């Protein structure tokens, strides 16, 4: 089953075909949220392109993004806009009191903060086990 995304503004499924070549072969499909703005992205020239025309990662800008496709797409990490901050959390999220979550100015920042939190927790557990 493919990853379902819901950023609070848009909902989509990873891998949904959005463009067909001659009606038979998929040529573009939806990917994860843009690491900069959280908008829907799709494959473009071997990389990805944001569907927000004003985002630097958009194909309508001068060049495709130089950065690689984010490694957290199609994983158990989710991002969602919460007022003016992006929140990253894992599948099975209940609420902020019972589940791990982290915030950032961009989806990329929120995911980095969640991973840092996750690493800190893992380190603490390993120290307790010794």
N, C-alpha and C positions, 0 to 999 in steps of 0.2 A: 504494500500500500504506500502511496506517495504522501509526502508531508503536506499537511494543510497549513496555510498561513492566514493569519488574521491580525493585521497591524492596528486595528481600531478604525482605520479608514477604508481598507480594502481587504477582501477575502479571495484567496485563490489556492489552487492545488499545484504543487511543484510538478513540472513536466506536461502541463496542459498545452496542447498544440494551439498556436494562435495564427499560424500562417502555413499554407500548403502550396507546394510546387505542382502546378498542373492538376490540382485537386486530388493528388494521390500520395505524394511524399511530404512528410512534415519538414518544414524548413526553419521554423522558429517555434520555440516553446517557452512557457513561463518558468522562471527560476525563483530564487529566494528574494527577500527584501533588499533593496539597495543599501549598502553599508553606510552611505552618507545621509540619505533622506528617508529611507524606509519604503519607498514606492515600489511597485511591481517592477520586476526586471525580466528580460528575455535574452536568449543567446543572440550574439551578434559578432560575426567575424571571428569566431573561436574564443570570444570572451563573453562579456555580457553588456547590456545596455539598459539604463534606467528609463522608465516610461515617463518621467517628469522632464519636460523640455528644458527646464531651468537648472537641473542638477548637472554638475560637472561630469557625472558618469553617463549622461545621455548621449545617444548616437547623434542627436541633433547639434551637439557641441562639436568642437573642432576635431576631437579624436576620441576613440574608445578609451576607457580607463586603463592606465598602465598596470594597475594592481591585479593580482590573480582573483579568480572567483573565490569568495569567502568559503572557508572550510566548515562553517557551521550551518550552511544551507543543507536542507534535507537530513538534519540530525534531530536530536531531542531538545535542541535549544530553540526557544521561541522569542520573538521580540514584539513589543506592542507599545504604541504611543500612549503615554499616561500624562495627560495635560500637556506640558511642554518638555517632558523628558521621555527618553526611550527606556523601557523596562525589558530586561532579559531574564527569562526564567526557563526551567526545564518542564518537559511533559509531566503531567500529573500535578501541576501547580494548584494549590488550594487557596492560600491567601498569604499576605506578607508575614504574618505571625507564624505560620506553620511550614512555609516553603522558602527555599533560597531564591532570592531575586537580587538583581543589581540594576543600577540606573546609569545613564550617560546621555550626553548631548546628541549623540548619533547612535544608530543601531550597533555600529562597530564598537563604540566606546562602552555601551551597555554589555555587550557580549564579552569584551575584554575584562570588564569589572566582575562579571559572573565567573569567568574562568579563574581570575585571581582569588575570588572568594572560595571557589571550589578547591584550589590548590592549598589555600590556608587551612581549610577544614581537613583535607587529606593529610597535611603535615602534622596537624594537631592530633589526629587519630593515630598516626604512626608513632608519635612521641609517647602517647598514652599506652600504646601496646608494649613499649620497651620497658 
